[in-house]
């Protein structure tokens, strides 16, 4: 694929277990012969599931995506705690106490709604200019501040009292660490808990059934897998320009609110689409001048 015919859009990819999110990007560059690729919502190597890959000029949207809910199916084991809060880490403590399904269900209630969560040491959060996982690998622990997150749904899908293993379905806001939810659930039960598997089943408006495997992408044209960038801005207000105004906008001409068809009093960002329905960019109203100003363009 030449740069002259560069594609623009999103490919929802099913990330395999054992791959980093960057591994997926590197492999796709070879498969699709497209250099300009990016991704949203990093997944740990042990995780699988929905990884939105941005293609061409759509990569400009990676850092300004609207906050969208994500959903996961997570395996867990009670009675064990690790330094990484998942089964790949070093075991810190073990507890042989039995835990009933009723106890898990009762404790899980405290993890719904708005809660405060302490980011784990093995995470990409920066403290003092360094990633927490870098400090953790050096054997150091940094002071962290709890963050507010929202867990919309926390449902116990499976649980075996004999093995103390089960699966949770969690729908949550951006920035939620699922392994920390499980770690904290184990702490609330007094026995410890660790994540044993993780599959992201929804992100950026895409579900598992929308995703293409790496094998599928090696066998079909990239165009066949490409979704419009507008897909991830589905919930945003959209302003569709006339053909004449589309040409003006593309040429950098400031459009008046009346020309664009949006109220001068509108607050917040909105999507600007061309006469053909294509996403041109994000903009906001400059109420003082009565014009719309581009926040980020994608052409």
QUINORUR-V821725 format. One record per pair of residues at least 24 apart in sequence whose ideal C-beta (glycine too) atoms are under 10 Angstrom apart, sorted by the first residue. I is the first residue (numbers start at 1). J is the second residue. Records with the same first field share a line. If there is no record, write none. Layout:
I->J / J
This chain:
1->32 / 33 / 34 / 35 / 55 / 56 / 221 / 222 / 223
2->33 / 34
3->34 / 35 / 36 / 56
5->56
6->34 / 35 / 36 / 55 / 56 / 57
7->32 / 34 / 36 / 55 / 56 / 57 / 58 / 221 / 222 / 223 / 225 / 226
8->36 / 54 / 55 / 56 / 57 / 58 / 59 / 60 / 61 / 226 / 228 / 229 / 278 / 279 / 298 / 299
9->53 / 54 / 55 / 56 / 57 / 58 / 222 / 223 / 225 / 226 / 227 / 228 / 229 / 230 / 231 / 279
10->39 / 40 / 52 / 53 / 54 / 55 / 58 / 59 / 61 / 204 / 205 / 206 / 210 / 225 / 226 / 227 / 228 / 229 / 230 / 231 / 232
11->37 / 39 / 51 / 52 / 53 / 54 / 55 / 58 / 206 / 210 / 211 / 212 / 217 / 222 / 224 / 225 / 226 / 227
12->50 / 51 / 52 / 53 / 203 / 204 / 205 / 206 / 207 / 208 / 209 / 210 / 211 / 212 / 225 / 226 / 227 / 231
13->39 / 49 / 50 / 51 / 52 / 53 / 206 / 210 / 211 / 212 / 213 / 214 / 216 / 217 / 225
14->48 / 49 / 50 / 51 / 199 / 200 / 208 / 209 / 210 / 211 / 212 / 213 / 214 / 215 / 216 / 217
15->39 / 42 / 43 / 44 / 45 / 47 / 48 / 49 / 50 / 51 / 53 / 199 / 200 / 211 / 213 / 214
16->45 / 47 / 48 / 49 / 51 / 213 / 214 / 215
17->43 / 44 / 45 / 46 / 47 / 48 / 49 / 197 / 198 / 199
18->45 / 46 / 47 / 48
19->43 / 45 / 46 / 47 / 48 / 51 / 214
20->44 / 45 / 47
21->45 / 47 / 51 / 53
23->214
24->51 / 53 / 214 / 217
25->51 / 53 / 54
27->214 / 217 / 218
28->53 / 55 / 214 / 217 / 218 / 222
30->218
31->214 / 215 / 217 / 218 / 219 / 222
32->217 / 218 / 221 / 222 / 225 / 226
33->222
34->222
36->60
37->62
38->62 / 63
40->65 / 68 / 174 / 203 / 204 / 232
41->65 / 68 / 70 / 174 / 200 / 203 / 204
42->124
43->72 / 198 / 199 / 200 / 203
44->84 / 86 / 88 / 122 / 123 / 124 / 177 / 178 / 179 / 195 / 198
45->88
46->84 / 86 / 87 / 88 / 179 / 195 / 196 / 197 / 198
47->72 / 74 / 86 / 178 / 179 / 195 / 197 / 198 / 199 / 200
48->73 / 197 / 198 / 199 / 200 / 201 / 208 / 211
49->73 / 198 / 199 / 200 / 201 / 202 / 203 / 206 / 207 / 208 / 211
50->199 / 200 / 201 / 202 / 203 / 204 / 205 / 206 / 207 / 208 / 209 / 210 / 211
51->200 / 203 / 204 / 206 / 211
52->203 / 204 / 205 / 206 / 210 / 211 / 227 / 231 / 232
53->212 / 217 / 225 / 226
54->204 / 229 / 232
55->222 / 225 / 226 / 227 / 229
56->222 / 226 / 229 / 298
57->229 / 297 / 298 / 299
58->226 / 227 / 228 / 229 / 232 / 279 / 298
59->229 / 298
60->229 / 281 / 282 / 296 / 297 / 298 / 299
61->229 / 232 / 233 / 279 / 281 / 282 / 296 / 298
63->296
64->233 / 269 / 282 / 295 / 296
65->174 / 203 / 204 / 205 / 232 / 233
66->174 / 204 / 205 / 232 / 233 / 234 / 235 / 236 / 269 / 271 / 282
67->150 / 173 / 174 / 175 / 235
68->173 / 174 / 202 / 203 / 204 / 205 / 206 / 232 / 233 / 234 / 235
69->150 / 152 / 153 / 171 / 172 / 173 / 174 / 176 / 202 / 203 / 204 / 205
70->152 / 170 / 171 / 172 / 173 / 174 / 175 / 176 / 178 / 200 / 201 / 202 / 203 / 204
71->152 / 153 / 169 / 170 / 171 / 172 / 199 / 200 / 201 / 202 / 203 / 207 / 208
72->168 / 169 / 170 / 171 / 172 / 176 / 178 / 181 / 195 / 197 / 198 / 199 / 200 / 201 / 202 / 203
73->155 / 157 / 158 / 167 / 168 / 169 / 170 / 178 / 197 / 198 / 199 / 200 / 201 / 208
74->157 / 166 / 167 / 168 / 169 / 170 / 178 / 179 / 181 / 182 / 195 / 196 / 197 / 198 / 199 / 200
75->157 / 158 / 165 / 166 / 167 / 168 / 182 / 194 / 195 / 196 / 197 / 198 / 199
76->104 / 156 / 158 / 159 / 164 / 165 / 166 / 167 / 168 / 178 / 179 / 181 / 182 / 183 / 185 / 186 / 193 / 194 / 195 / 196 / 197 / 198
77->163 / 164 / 165 / 166 / 182 / 186 / 192 / 193 / 194 / 195 / 196 / 197
78->103 / 104 / 159 / 161 / 163 / 164 / 165 / 166 / 182 / 185 / 186 / 189 / 190 / 191 / 192 / 193 / 194
79->163 / 164 / 165 / 186 / 189 / 191 / 192 / 193 / 194
80->164 / 186 / 191 / 192 / 193 / 194 / 196
81->183 / 186 / 187 / 191 / 192 / 193 / 194
82->122 / 179 / 183 / 192 / 193 / 194 / 195
83->120 / 121 / 122 / 136 / 141 / 194
84->120 / 121 / 122 / 123 / 133 / 136 / 179 / 183 / 194 / 195
85->120 / 121 / 122 / 123 / 177 / 178 / 179 / 180 / 181 / 182 / 183 / 184 / 186 / 193 / 194 / 195
86->120 / 122 / 178 / 179 / 182 / 183 / 194 / 195 / 196 / 197 / 198
87->179 / 194 / 195 / 196 / 197
88->122 / 194 / 195 / 196
89->120 / 122 / 136 / 179 / 194 / 195
91->192 / 194
92->192 / 194
93->186 / 191 / 192
94->191 / 192
95->164 / 186 / 189 / 190 / 191 / 192 / 193
96->164 / 191
97->164 / 189 / 190 / 191 / 192
98->161 / 162 / 164 / 191
99->159 / 161 / 164 / 166 / 186 / 189 / 190 / 191 / 193
100->159 / 161 / 164 / 189
101->156 / 158 / 159 / 160 / 161 / 166
102->159 / 161
103->159 / 161 / 188 / 189 / 190 / 191
104->156 / 159 / 161 / 164 / 166 / 168 / 185 / 186 / 188 / 189 / 193
105->155 / 156 / 159
106->188 / 189
107->184 / 185 / 186 / 187 / 188 / 189 / 190 / 193
108->151 / 154 / 155 / 156 / 168 / 170 / 181 / 185 / 188 / 189
109->154
110->151 / 154 / 184 / 185 / 188
111->149 / 151 / 154 / 168 / 170 / 172 / 181 / 182 / 184 / 185 / 188
112->150 / 151 / 152 / 153 / 154 / 155 / 170 / 171 / 172
113->149 / 150 / 151 / 152 / 154
114->148 / 149 / 150 / 151 / 173
115->146 / 147 / 148 / 149 / 150 / 151 / 154 / 172 / 176 / 181 / 184
116->145 / 146 / 147 / 148 / 149 / 184
117->146 / 147 / 148 / 149 / 151 / 172 / 175 / 176 / 177 / 180 / 181 / 183 / 184
118->144 / 145 / 146 / 147 / 177 / 180 / 183 / 184
119->144 / 145 / 146 / 147 / 175 / 177 / 180
120->144 / 177 / 179 / 180 / 183
122->177 / 179
123->177 / 179 / 180
125->175 / 177
147->175 / 176 / 177
148->173 / 175
149->173 / 174 / 175 / 176 / 177 / 180 / 181
150->174 / 175 / 176
151->176 / 178 / 181
152->176
154->181 / 185
164->189 / 191 / 193
165->196
166->193 / 196
167->196 / 197 / 199
168->195 / 198
169->201
170->198 / 201
171->201 / 202
174->203
203->232
204->231 / 232 / 233 / 234
205->231 / 232 / 233 / 234 / 235
206->231 / 232
228->277 / 278 / 279
229->271 / 278 / 279 / 298
230->271 / 273 / 277 / 278 / 279 / 298
231->279
232->279
233->269 / 270 / 271 / 273 / 279 / 282
234->271
235->271
236->268 / 269 / 270 / 271 / 279 / 282
237->262 / 266 / 268 / 269 / 270 / 271
238->262 / 270 / 271 / 272 / 273 / 277 / 279
239->266 / 270 / 271 / 272 / 273 / 280 / 283 / 285 / 292
240->271 / 272 / 273 / 274 / 275 / 276 / 277 / 278 / 280
241->272 / 273 / 274 / 275 / 276 / 280 / 292
242->274 / 275
243->274 / 275 / 276
244->275
245->272 / 274 / 275
246->272 / 273 / 274 / 275 / 276 / 278 / 280
247->274 / 275
249->274 / 280 / 281 / 283 / 292 / 294 / 297 / 299
250->274 / 280 / 281 / 297 / 299
252->294 / 297
253->291
254->286 / 289 / 290 / 291 / 292 / 293 / 294
255->283 / 291 / 292 / 293 / 294
256->289 / 290 / 291 / 292
257->285 / 286 / 287 / 289 / 290 / 291 / 292
258->290 / 291
259->290 / 291 / 292
260->285 / 291 / 292
261->292
262->292
263->287
264->288 / 289 / 290 / 291 / 292
266->292
269->295 / 296
270->295
271->298
272->297 / 298
274->299
